[in-house]
């Protein structure tokens, strides 16, 4: 990847189409807010490959027994504390 370019928020708003073209050409632009880097426009190919996240549905039912034999009574006791 070539040298980074820095762009302020206002400049980025005005030049977004050309910054996107630069990203397609392999150039990275760091967006600054009040002089501090806060985001970047980078080529998609430079992002690390990520594996799909596992579904939360696989956790379904994994809390069996977490609240003891009588979960309803346990929750009632917790409500009484408040």
C-alpha atoms as a printed R data frame, in Angstrom:
   type eleno elety resid chain resno       x       y      z
1  ATOM     1    CA   UNK     A     1   0.000   0.000  0.000
2  ATOM     2    CA   UNK     A     2   1.305   3.475 -0.796
3  ATOM     3    CA   UNK     A     3   1.929   6.299  1.656
4  ATOM     4    CA   UNK     A     4  -1.077   7.374  3.689
5  ATOM     5    CA   UNK     A     5  -2.906  10.548  2.904
6  ATOM     6    CA   UNK     A     6  -4.533  12.562  5.705
7  ATOM     7    CA   UNK     A     7  -7.852  14.321  5.206
8  ATOM     8    CA   UNK     A     8  -9.948  16.446  7.555
9  ATOM     9    CA   UNK     A     9 -13.650  15.712  7.994
10 ATOM    10    CA   UNK     A    10 -14.822  18.662  5.883
11 ATOM    11    CA   UNK     A    11 -12.329  17.896  3.121
12 ATOM    12    CA   UNK     A    12 -13.430  14.240  3.191
13 ATOM    13    CA   UNK     A    13 -17.084  15.205  2.764
14 ATOM    14    CA   UNK     A    14 -16.278  17.298 -0.268
15 ATOM    15    CA   UNK     A    15 -13.928  14.755 -1.856
16 ATOM    16    CA   UNK     A    16 -15.507  11.427 -0.939
17 ATOM    17    CA   UNK     A    17 -16.009  10.212 -4.529
18 ATOM    18    CA   UNK     A    18 -12.344  10.795 -5.376
19 ATOM    19    CA   UNK     A    19 -11.211   9.249 -2.076
20 ATOM    20    CA   UNK     A    20 -13.229   6.140 -2.908
21 ATOM    21    CA   UNK     A    21 -11.577   5.986 -6.322
22 ATOM    22    CA   UNK     A    22  -8.198   6.288 -4.592
23 ATOM    23    CA   UNK     A    23  -9.127   3.367 -2.313
24 ATOM    24    CA   UNK     A    24 -10.019   1.278 -5.353
25 ATOM    25    CA   UNK     A    25  -6.588   2.160 -6.741
26 ATOM    26    CA   UNK     A    26  -4.939   0.888 -3.534
27 ATOM    27    CA   UNK     A    27  -4.434   4.167 -1.676
28 ATOM    28    CA   UNK     A    28  -5.276   4.643  1.997
29 ATOM    29    CA   UNK     A    29  -6.718   7.874  3.431
30 ATOM    30    CA   UNK     A    30  -6.787   8.586  7.162
31 ATOM    31    CA   UNK     A    31  -9.632  10.874  8.210
32 ATOM    32    CA   UNK     A    32  -8.847  13.286 11.001
33 ATOM    33    CA   UNK     A    33 -11.108  15.162 13.353
34 ATOM    34    CA   UNK     A    34  -9.549  18.205 14.968
35 ATOM    35    CA   UNK     A    35  -6.161  16.947 13.846
36 ATOM    36    CA   UNK     A    36  -6.494  13.487 15.414
37 ATOM    37    CA   UNK     A    37  -6.920  10.326 13.305
38 ATOM    38    CA   UNK     A    38 -10.388   8.834 13.791
39 ATOM    39    CA   UNK     A    39 -11.147   6.650 10.743
40 ATOM    40    CA   UNK     A    40  -9.719   5.416  7.465
41 ATOM    41    CA   UNK     A    41 -10.810   4.760  3.923
42 ATOM    42    CA   UNK     A    42  -8.839   1.736  2.803
43 ATOM    43    CA   UNK     A    43  -8.973  -0.719 -0.086
44 ATOM    44    CA   UNK     A    44 -11.201  -3.663  0.735
45 ATOM    45    CA   UNK     A    45  -8.408  -6.049 -0.230
46 ATOM    46    CA   UNK     A    46  -6.277  -4.672  2.628
47 ATOM    47    CA   UNK     A    47  -8.778  -5.786  5.276
48 ATOM    48    CA   UNK     A    48  -8.010  -9.049  7.058
49 ATOM    49    CA   UNK     A    49 -10.149 -12.001  6.117
50 ATOM    50    CA   UNK     A    50 -12.675 -12.657  8.843
51 ATOM    51    CA   UNK     A    51 -14.441 -15.890  9.429
52 ATOM    52    CA   UNK     A    52 -18.204 -15.758  9.884
53 ATOM    53    CA   UNK     A    53 -19.250 -15.281 13.478
54 ATOM    54    CA   UNK     A    54 -20.975 -18.219 15.097
55 ATOM    55    CA   UNK     A    55 -24.694 -17.903 15.616
56 ATOM    56    CA   UNK     A    56 -25.982 -17.120 19.086
57 ATOM    57    CA   UNK     A    57 -28.565 -19.840 18.552
58 ATOM    58    CA   UNK     A    58 -25.883 -22.419 19.340
59 ATOM    59    CA   UNK     A    59 -25.924 -21.090 22.913
60 ATOM    60    CA   UNK     A    60 -29.647 -21.749 23.272
61 ATOM    61    CA   UNK     A    61 -30.371 -23.867 26.310
62 ATOM    62    CA   UNK     A    62 -26.802 -23.700 27.607
63 ATOM    63    CA   UNK     A    63 -27.986 -22.089 30.863
64 ATOM    64    CA   UNK     A    64 -29.889 -25.170 32.020
65 ATOM    65    CA   UNK     A    65 -29.621 -25.471 35.773
66 ATOM    66    CA   UNK     A    66 -27.998 -22.074 36.093
67 ATOM    67    CA   UNK     A    67 -30.721 -20.866 38.448
68 ATOM    68    CA   UNK     A    68 -31.078 -24.072 40.412
69 ATOM    69    CA   UNK     A    69 -34.002 -26.474 40.376
70 ATOM    70    CA   UNK     A    70 -36.653 -23.740 40.659
71 ATOM    71    CA   UNK     A    71 -35.740 -20.810 38.411
72 ATOM    72    CA   UNK     A    72 -39.074 -19.083 39.038
73 ATOM    73    CA   UNK     A    73 -38.488 -18.951 42.791
74 ATOM    74    CA   UNK     A    74 -34.944 -17.681 42.228
75 ATOM    75    CA   UNK     A    75 -36.178 -14.834 40.026
76 ATOM    76    CA   UNK     A    76 -38.884 -13.973 42.563
77 ATOM    77    CA   UNK     A    77 -36.224 -13.683 45.284
78 ATOM    78    CA   UNK     A    78 -34.169 -11.384 43.042
79 ATOM    79    CA   UNK     A    79 -37.212  -9.186 42.418
80 ATOM    80    CA   UNK     A    80 -37.893  -8.943 46.152
81 ATOM    81    CA   UNK     A    81 -34.428  -7.442 46.644
82 ATOM    82    CA   UNK     A    82 -35.409  -4.437 44.532
